[in-house]
Amino acid sequence: MSTPHDESAPSSESCCYLRTKEEACWWLKFSGVVITLALVAAAVVVGMAFSVIHDVKASVEDARLDTFALYTANRRAGFFAGNISVAVAVRNPNWAMSIEYRKPLVADLVFFQRRLYKVTVVEDGQKQRRSRTRLHLLHAAWEVPSQVLDTAALEELEKQNATGVFDLEMRLYGELKFLAHRKPRRVHLSCPLRLQVAPPGHEVVVFPPVECVPFTPENIYF
């Protein structure tokens, strides 16, 4: 006796089709969730990149002191001369924003709180792209009256001249603006330089790179 065929019962082919369709729907939903989360995360990262500002960094990569001497018949008459070459790297650490210099970036060469020389590093109006580092080669040669050095500076010069090692400082000043931010930001960086007078000729003098650090201007000097 034959068993009646139940046409309402699903076949193996239809069951397989339903399982495949359900799995496809599940993967589509899962992919949608992943894509949505990725877009949200990207939006958060981009938002933070434009809202959080990392100040400009600088470092002295190389420096050479060729002259640093006081030429005088006595402590208060004569002139003070110097000759120095400096390679300073300026970095924009922001990967989302370029910068534009609203005022020139200048470097003051200082000895014991006395300014000896001033040189422009970057002209105003120049731009620096995101995540870029620019190397600036500076040369300063000065011959100033010995009166520029006050009594304390002259005494310190005598002490350092006896050791042959001179402690100088390069101070960077400027004002710049970041993309998508209206308010300009000021730059105040101090770069300590500990140097010996290089021997005559083109002999290479090894100089370990120095990171410049932020500082608050306090001293007023001529």
C-alpha positions in Angstrom: 0.0 0.0 0.0 1.6 3.3 -1.0 2.0 6.2 1.4 0.3 9.4 0.2 2.6 12.2 -0.8 2.5 15.3 1.5 2.9 18.2 -1.0 3.0 20.7 1.9 6.2 19.2 3.4 9.4 21.2 2.3 11.8 19.3 0.2 15.5 19.1 1.0 16.2 21.6 -1.8 13.9 24.2 -0.4 15.3 23.7 3.1 18.8 24.3 1.8 17.6 27.4 0.0 16.1 28.8 3.1 19.2 28.2 5.2 21.4 29.9 2.5 19.0 32.9 2.4 19.0 33.2 6.2 22.8 33.0 6.3 23.1 35.7 3.6 20.8 38.0 5.4 22.7 37.5 8.6 26.0 38.3 6.9 24.5 41.4 5.3 23.3 42.6 8.6 26.7 41.9 10.2 28.5 43.6 7.4 26.2 46.6 7.8 26.9 46.9 11.5 30.7 46.6 10.9 30.6 49.3 8.2 28.6 51.6 10.4 30.9 51.2 13.3 33.9 51.8 11.1 32.4 55.0 9.7 31.6 56.2 13.2 35.1 55.4 14.4 36.6 57.2 11.3 34.4 60.2 12.0 35.6 60.3 15.6 39.2 60.1 14.6 38.9 62.8 12.0 37.0 65.0 14.4 39.7 64.6 17.0 42.4 65.3 14.5 40.8 68.7 13.7 39.9 69.5 17.3 43.1 68.5 19.1 46.1 70.6 18.2 49.6 69.5 18.6 52.0 72.4 18.8 54.9 72.8 16.4 58.1 71.0 17.4 61.6 71.9 16.7 65.1 70.5 17.2 68.7 71.5 16.4 70.1 68.7 14.2 73.6 70.2 13.9 75.6 73.2 15.0 79.1 74.5 14.5 80.7 77.4 16.5 83.6 78.9 14.6 84.2 82.1 16.6 83.2 83.1 20.1 85.6 85.7 21.5 85.8 89.0 23.3 88.3 91.4 21.7 89.0 94.2 24.2 91.8 96.1 25.9 89.9 96.0 29.1 86.6 94.6 30.4 84.4 97.5 29.2 86.0 98.5 25.9 86.1 96.6 22.6 83.8 94.2 20.8 82.4 90.7 21.1 82.4 88.6 17.9 80.9 85.3 17.0 80.2 83.0 14.1 77.9 80.0 14.2 76.0 77.7 11.8 72.9 75.9 12.9 70.6 73.4 11.2 67.1 73.6 12.9 64.3 71.2 12.0 60.7 72.5 12.4 58.0 69.8 12.5 54.3 70.0 12.0 53.1 66.9 14.0 49.4 67.3 13.0 48.5 64.8 10.3 45.2 66.5 9.4 46.1 70.2 9.4 48.6 72.4 7.6 50.0 75.5 9.2 50.5 79.1 7.9 52.9 81.5 9.5 51.1 84.7 10.5 54.3 86.3 11.7 57.9 85.4 10.8 59.5 82.6 12.8 62.7 84.2 14.2 65.6 82.9 16.2 67.5 84.8 18.8 71.0 83.7 19.7 71.4 84.3 23.5 74.3 84.1 25.9 73.5 84.4 29.6 70.3 86.2 28.9 72.0 88.7 26.5 70.8 88.6 22.9 73.7 88.5 20.4 72.0 88.0 17.1 68.6 87.7 15.5 67.8 85.8 12.3 64.6 84.9 10.4 63.9 81.2 10.1 60.6 81.3 8.2 59.0 84.3 6.5 55.4 85.2 7.3 52.8 83.9 4.9 54.7 80.6 4.3 52.8 77.3 4.8 53.9 73.9 6.0 51.9 70.8 5.1 50.6 68.3 7.6 53.1 65.8 9.1 56.0 67.5 7.4 59.4 68.5 8.7 61.5 71.3 7.2 65.2 71.7 7.8 66.4 75.3 7.9 70.2 76.1 7.6 71.0 79.3 9.6 74.2 81.2 9.7 74.9 84.0 12.2 78.0 86.2 12.3 78.0 89.2 14.7 80.4 91.8 16.0 78.7 93.8 18.8 80.1 96.3 21.4 81.3 94.6 24.5 78.8 96.6 26.5 76.1 94.2 25.2 77.4 91.8 27.8 76.7 93.0 31.3 79.0 92.3 34.3 77.4 89.0 35.1 77.6 87.9 31.4 81.3 88.9 31.2 82.1 86.9 34.3 80.3 83.9 32.9 82.2 84.3 29.6 85.5 84.2 31.4 84.5 81.0 33.3 83.4 79.3 30.1 86.3 80.5 28.1 88.6 78.8 30.7 86.9 75.4 30.0 86.6 75.9 26.3 82.9 74.9 26.3 80.2 77.6 25.8 76.6 77.4 26.8 74.4 79.3 24.3 70.7 79.3 23.6 68.6 79.7 20.5 65.1 81.0 21.2 62.4 80.6 18.5 59.6 83.1 18.4 56.7 83.2 16.0 52.9 83.1 15.4 51.1 80.6 13.2 47.6 79.4 12.3 46.3 75.9 11.9 43.8 75.0 9.2 40.2 75.0 10.4 41.2 77.1 13.5 40.8 80.9 13.4 42.8 81.7 16.5 46.5 82.0 15.9 49.0 80.3 18.2 52.3 81.7 19.4 55.6 79.8 19.3 58.1 80.0 22.1 60.8 77.4 22.0 64.2 77.3 23.7 67.0 75.2 22.2 70.1 74.8 24.4 73.4 74.7 22.6 76.6 73.4 24.3 79.5 74.0 21.9 83.2 74.2 21.6 84.9 76.4 19.1 85.6 74.3 16.0 89.2 73.9 14.8 90.2 75.9 11.7 89.4 74.3 8.4 86.6 71.9 7.5 87.1 69.3 10.1 83.7 67.7 11.1 82.6 68.4 14.6 80.1 65.9 16.0 77.0 67.5 17.5 74.3 65.4 19.2 70.8 66.6 18.2 68.9 68.7 20.7 65.2 68.9 21.2 63.8 72.4 21.7 61.4 72.9 24.7 58.5 75.4 25.2 59.3 78.3 27.5 57.6 81.4 28.8 59.5 84.7 27.9 60.4 86.4 31.1 63.6 88.2 30.6 64.0 91.5 28.7 67.4 92.1 27.3 68.9 94.3 24.6 
